[in-house]
């Protein structure tokens, strides 16, 4: 299955052959990947670079260290990093052709292959998103946080839809029930006092969902998550992931029921304007995320 992360313009013109990535480009690819959101900052994946092909695979050792990060959450993280790499590629005049699960549906095999090549007409939308990768911010929900308005919500929904995902705003009738779950998750993680961030007003609560619930759907949800987040960054908004409730099967089933059983919830998001902090972690040794074992 090949993802539609090629240029959205039908007038692309690529060079048919080119040398492999140089050291600067390899470092830029890995740093773009590191900047993607990841459950509990686990980054449970590794990259192999062979010429212009970048292979993304789960790092089972890192995944074990950061338990309880689920396979589903790890796949969402991998999908987000693929979007970051594609956005970086467009920003430097390349096209990224993505194949999800090139070895089939086994969750421990390669998750994605990204083939990079020069192009005379890079995707303008992705190129603009590439400039937001290091600007993405994590929202700290407080009573001062303001919700995003309808025009921005509509644009975020379009960003998610470009990856066959749906971004739903939680309506008032269901908001209180979801808020109770979010409060509990925040309190357990020590992020904020249980009630402080959720008074009237507060951040927007959104659910990102997909039609299916297979590993490929999880990764498409990750790409949708990151395009949505980078789009929000362009509007000056910040986001944060609420990962606790979505990992509970009972709560997830209840959310799916609220969504009408037509889609599978993959990510709960808060979005708004207010206090935030940089999302990109402090400088990390990018080489530690490279797989240098024999093929």
C-alpha positions as CSV (number, residue, x, y, z in Angstrom):
1,X,0.0,0.0,0.0
2,X,1.5,3.3,-1.1
3,X,0.5,6.4,0.8
4,X,-0.4,9.7,-0.9
5,X,2.4,11.7,0.4
6,X,3.6,12.6,-3.1
7,X,3.1,16.2,-4.3
8,X,-0.5,17.2,-4.5
9,X,0.3,19.2,-7.7
10,X,-0.2,17.1,-10.9
11,X,2.6,19.0,-12.6
12,X,5.5,17.4,-10.6
13,X,8.7,16.6,-12.5
14,X,11.3,14.5,-10.9
15,X,14.8,13.6,-11.8
16,X,15.0,9.9,-12.5
17,X,18.3,9.2,-10.8
18,X,20.4,10.8,-8.1
19,X,23.0,9.9,-5.6
20,X,22.2,8.8,-2.1
21,X,21.6,11.1,0.9
22,X,24.7,12.8,2.2
23,X,25.6,13.0,5.9
24,X,23.9,16.4,6.4
25,X,20.7,15.0,4.8
26,X,20.7,11.9,6.9
27,X,21.1,14.0,10.0
28,X,18.2,16.2,8.9
29,X,16.0,13.2,8.2
30,X,16.6,11.8,11.7
31,X,16.2,15.1,13.5
32,X,12.9,15.7,11.7
33,X,11.8,12.2,12.9
34,X,12.9,13.0,16.5
35,X,10.7,16.2,16.4
36,X,7.5,14.2,15.8
37,X,5.2,13.5,18.8
38,X,5.7,10.3,20.6
39,X,3.9,8.6,23.5
40,X,5.7,9.4,26.7
41,X,8.6,10.7,24.6
42,X,9.5,7.1,24.0
43,X,10.4,7.4,20.2
44,X,10.1,3.6,20.0
45,X,11.5,3.3,16.4
46,X,14.7,3.2,14.5
47,X,15.6,4.3,11.0
48,X,17.7,2.6,8.3
49,X,19.1,4.8,5.5
50,X,20.1,3.0,2.3
51,X,20.8,5.4,-0.6
52,X,17.6,7.5,-0.8
53,X,15.4,4.9,0.9
54,X,14.6,5.4,4.6
55,X,13.1,2.4,6.4
56,X,11.1,2.9,9.7
57,X,10.9,0.0,12.1
58,X,9.9,-0.5,15.7
59,X,12.7,-0.5,18.2
60,X,11.5,-3.3,20.5
61,X,14.2,-2.6,23.1
62,X,13.2,1.1,23.4
63,X,9.5,0.0,23.4
64,X,10.1,-2.3,26.3
65,X,11.9,0.4,28.3
66,X,8.9,2.7,27.9
67,X,6.1,0.3,28.7
68,X,3.2,0.6,28.9
69,X,3.4,2.2,25.4
70,X,1.1,0.1,23.2
71,X,1.8,-1.2,19.7
72,X,-1.0,1.1,18.5
73,X,0.5,4.2,20.0
74,X,4.0,3.3,18.7
75,X,2.5,3.0,15.2
76,X,0.8,6.4,15.5
77,X,4.2,7.8,16.5
78,X,5.8,6.2,13.4
79,X,3.2,7.7,11.2
80,X,3.8,11.1,12.6
81,X,7.5,10.9,12.0
82,X,6.9,9.8,8.3
83,X,4.9,13.1,7.9
84,X,7.7,15.1,9.4
85,X,10.3,13.5,7.0
86,X,8.0,14.1,4.0
87,X,7.5,17.7,5.1
88,X,11.3,18.2,5.5
89,X,11.8,16.6,2.1
90,X,9.4,19.0,0.4
91,X,11.0,22.0,2.1
92,X,14.4,21.1,0.5
93,X,13.0,20.3,-3.0
94,X,12.3,16.5,-2.7
95,X,9.3,14.2,-3.0
96,X,8.7,11.5,-0.5
97,X,7.0,8.3,-1.8
98,X,5.8,6.3,1.2
99,X,4.9,2.6,1.3
100,X,3.2,1.6,4.6
101,X,4.0,-1.9,5.9
102,X,6.2,-3.0,2.9
103,X,6.6,-6.5,4.4
104,X,2.9,-7.0,5.1
105,X,0.8,-6.5,8.2
106,X,3.1,-8.0,10.8
107,X,3.5,-5.3,13.5
108,X,7.2,-6.2,14.2
109,X,8.4,-5.9,10.6
110,X,9.3,-2.7,8.8
111,X,6.5,-0.1,9.4
112,X,7.2,2.1,6.4
113,X,9.6,2.8,3.6
114,X,10.2,6.4,2.5
115,X,11.8,6.9,-1.0
116,X,13.2,10.4,-1.4
117,X,14.0,11.9,-4.8
118,X,14.6,15.5,-6.1
119,X,11.7,17.2,-7.8
120,X,11.2,20.4,-9.7
121,X,7.7,20.9,-8.1
122,X,7.7,20.0,-4.4
123,X,4.5,19.8,-2.6
124,X,3.8,23.4,-1.4
125,X,1.6,22.4,1.5
126,X,4.1,19.9,2.8
127,X,6.9,22.5,2.3
128,X,5.1,25.0,4.4
129,X,4.5,22.4,7.1
130,X,8.2,21.6,7.0
131,X,8.9,25.1,8.3
132,X,6.7,24.4,11.3
133,X,8.4,21.1,12.4
134,X,10.7,22.8,14.9
135,X,8.1,25.4,15.8
136,X,5.4,23.0,17.0
137,X,4.3,23.7,20.5
138,X,2.7,21.6,23.3
139,X,-0.2,23.3,25.1
140,X,-0.3,23.4,28.8
141,X,-4.1,23.5,29.5
142,X,-5.0,26.2,32.0
143,X,-8.1,28.3,32.6
144,X,-6.5,30.9,30.4
145,X,-6.5,28.6,27.3
146,X,-8.8,29.8,24.5
147,X,-10.4,27.4,22.1
148,X,-9.7,27.6,18.4
149,X,-12.4,29.2,16.3
150,X,-14.6,27.5,13.6
151,X,-12.4,28.5,10.6
152,X,-9.3,27.0,12.2
153,X,-11.2,23.9,13.2
154,X,-12.4,23.5,9.7
155,X,-8.8,23.8,8.4
156,X,-7.6,21.2,10.9
157,X,-10.3,18.9,9.8
158,X,-9.1,19.2,6.2
159,X,-5.6,18.4,7.3
160,X,-6.8,15.2,8.9
161,X,-9.0,14.3,6.0
162,X,-6.0,14.4,3.6
163,X,-4.9,11.2,5.3
164,X,-8.3,9.5,5.4
165,X,-8.8,10.4,9.0
166,X,-11.6,12.3,10.7
167,X,-11.2,15.1,13.3
168,X,-14.3,15.5,15.5
169,X,-14.9,18.2,18.0
170,X,-16.4,16.9,21.1
171,X,-19.9,18.5,21.5
172,X,-21.2,19.8,24.8
173,X,-23.4,16.8,25.4
174,X,-20.3,14.5,25.5
175,X,-17.7,17.0,26.7
176,X,-18.3,16.6,30.4
177,X,-17.9,12.8,30.3
178,X,-14.6,13.1,28.3
179,X,-13.4,15.9,30.6
180,X,-13.8,13.6,33.5
181,X,-11.5,11.1,31.8
182,X,-9.0,13.8,30.8
183,X,-8.9,15.2,34.4
184,X,-8.1,11.8,35.8
185,X,-5.3,11.3,33.2
186,X,-3.8,14.7,33.9
187,X,-3.9,14.2,37.6
188,X,-2.2,10.8,37.4
189,X,0.6,12.3,35.2
190,X,1.0,15.3,37.4
191,X,0.4,17.7,34.5
192,X,-2.1,20.0,36.2
193,X,-4.5,20.0,39.1
194,X,-7.5,17.9,38.2
195,X,-10.0,20.7,37.7
196,X,-7.8,23.7,36.9
197,X,-7.6,23.4,33.2
198,X,-11.2,22.5,32.4
199,X,-13.5,25.2,33.5
200,X,-15.9,26.9,31.2
201,X,-14.0,27.9,28.0
202,X,-10.7,26.0,28.2
203,X,-9.1,24.1,25.3
204,X,-10.9,22.5,22.5
205,X,-11.3,18.7,22.9
206,X,-11.0,16.7,19.6
207,X,-10.9,13.1,18.7
208,X,-8.9,11.9,15.7
209,X,-10.4,8.7,14.2
210,X,-10.0,6.3,11.2
211,X,-12.4,4.1,9.3
212,X,-10.3,1.0,10.2
213,X,-8.3,-0.2,13.1
214,X,-5.3,-2.0,11.6
215,X,-1.6,-1.1,11.9
216,X,-1.8,0.8,8.6
217,X,-4.7,2.8,10.0
218,X,-2.8,3.6,13.1
219,X,0.1,5.0,11.0
220,X,-2.2,7.0,8.8
221,X,-3.7,8.4,12.0
222,X,-0.1,9.4,13.0
223,X,0.4,11.2,9.7
224,X,-3.0,12.9,10.1
225,X,-2.1,13.9,13.7
226,X,1.2,15.5,12.7
227,X,-0.3,17.4,9.7
228,X,-3.1,18.6,11.9
229,X,-0.6,19.8,14.6
230,X,1.7,21.5,12.2
231,X,-1.3,23.2,10.6
232,X,-2.4,24.4,14.0
233,X,1.1,25.7,14.6
234,X,0.8,27.9,11.5
235,X,-2.3,29.5,13.0
236,X,-0.5,30.2,16.3
237,X,-2.3,27.4,18.2
238,X,-0.8,24.7,20.4
239,X,-1.9,21.1,21.0
240,X,-1.4,18.2,23.4
241,X,-2.2,14.5,23.3
242,X,-4.3,12.9,26.0
243,X,-3.0,9.4,25.7
244,X,-4.3,7.7,28.9
245,X,-8.0,7.3,28.2
246,X,-7.5,6.2,24.6
247,X,-5.4,3.3,25.8
248,X,-8.2,1.9,27.9
249,X,-10.2,-0.6,25.8
250,X,-13.4,0.1,27.7
251,X,-13.1,3.9,27.4
252,X,-12.1,3.6,23.7
253,X,-15.2,1.5,23.0
254,X,-17.3,4.2,24.7
255,X,-15.8,6.9,22.6
256,X,-16.4,4.8,19.5
257,X,-20.0,4.5,20.5
258,X,-20.2,8.3,20.9
259,X,-18.8,8.6,17.4
260,X,-21.6,6.4,16.0
261,X,-19.5,3.2,15.6
262,X,-18.5,4.3,12.1
263,X,-14.9,5.1,13.0
264,X,-12.2,4.1,15.4
265,X,-10.8,6.7,17.8
266,X,-7.0,6.8,17.7
267,X,-6.0,10.1,19.4
268,X,-7.6,12.5,21.8
269,X,-6.3,16.1,21.4
270,X,-6.6,19.4,23.1
271,X,-6.1,22.5,21.1
272,X,-6.1,26.2,21.8
273,X,-4.3,29.4,22.3
274,X,-2.6,30.0,25.6
275,X,0.4,28.9,27.7
276,X,2.6,26.4,25.8
277,X,6.2,25.2,25.5
278,X,8.4,23.9,22.7
279,X,7.6,20.4,21.7
280,X,11.0,19.6,20.1
281,X,13.2,17.9,22.7
282,X,16.6,19.0,23.7
283,X,19.4,18.0,21.3
284,X,19.6,14.2,21.1
285,X,22.3,12.1,19.5
286,X,20.6,11.5,16.2
287,X,22.9,8.6,15.4
288,X,21.4,6.6,18.3
289,X,18.2,6.3,16.2
290,X,19.9,4.8,13.2
291,X,19.9,1.1,12.6
292,X,23.4,0.1,11.5
293,X,23.0,-3.7,11.9
294,X,23.6,-5.8,8.7
295,X,20.6,-5.9,6.4
